[in-house]
Structure formats: C-alpha cells, structure tokens
Amino acid sequence: MNPTAPLALSALPDPTDRQAVFAFAMTFNGYEHFGSSEAALAAARERRRSSLVDVRNELFLAARASRHGDNGDYLERYRELLPVFQRLLAA
C-alpha cells in the first residue's frame, strides 16, 4: 500500500481484532519510507502524530516490536492511535 495513498475510515480495523490490526500495521513499512530502521524509530519516538505517515509509522514499529517480543502491546498502541487516525482521516 502506498503510504501517501488515501485511506478511508472503513480501512481502520476493529481494535479487538488482533490479526486485522497487525495486518493493517504491516501495510506501511517505516523502514522503507524513512530509509532505515534507525530513521523510522527516531521519527516514531518524536510522536508528532500530525500526519498519517507519522501514526502509521508509530503503529508499524509497535507491531514489529510486539512480534519480536511475542506480545500484544501493539494493540494498546493502536487503541491510543485510533482517535488520531480518525481525526486525520476526517480532515
């Protein structure tokens, strides 16, 4: 999926659907977009949340960390980011 392509509100998965949230998180690759894992991580740590790229990158990295940590922490981050996604998509 093109990270700058329009998203619809309907594309946002239900926050209780682990698989759908993870699949959605993986539709953006912060490593590719920012050029390296270090750059993607630096951008996510800023928590700017002013663009879809910002929040998609933050979710992507949370999902990757959860995969490596074998936990579901990305779901909490998605619940935190969901209102931001909704606000950005409604604008």
Helices and strands as residue ranges (DSSP letters): G 9-11, H 18-25, H 30-34, H 37-46, H 52-69, H 73-90
